Amino acid sequence: MLQQTVARLRPLIRPDRMWTVTNAEQAAAVRAQLPAAARKRVLTEPVGRNTAAAIGLAAIHVRHATVATL
């Protein structure tokens, strides 16, 4: 499903701008399924919580990356 999601997003978002949040157990498998450019933007949750926490973690990193490029 991850590869299918990336394929759907490619017309809208370049792989080097995609972020993925996962847990430590799945991080290696997730990176293996992503395009090379997207592998650098895999966030690993230090402790699995829930969907809201994962979205919050991603939002902080996306905001930081956006500010750094301005």
GIUR-V771366 format. One record per helix or strand of 3 or more residues. SS is the DSSP state (hx for helix, st for strand). FROM is the first residue (numbers start at 1). TO is the last residue. If there is no record, write none. Layout:
((SS	FROM	TO) (SS	FROM	TO))
This chain:
((hx	2	9) (hx	15	17) (st	20	23) (hx	27	33) (hx	36	41) (st	42	45) (hx	51	69))
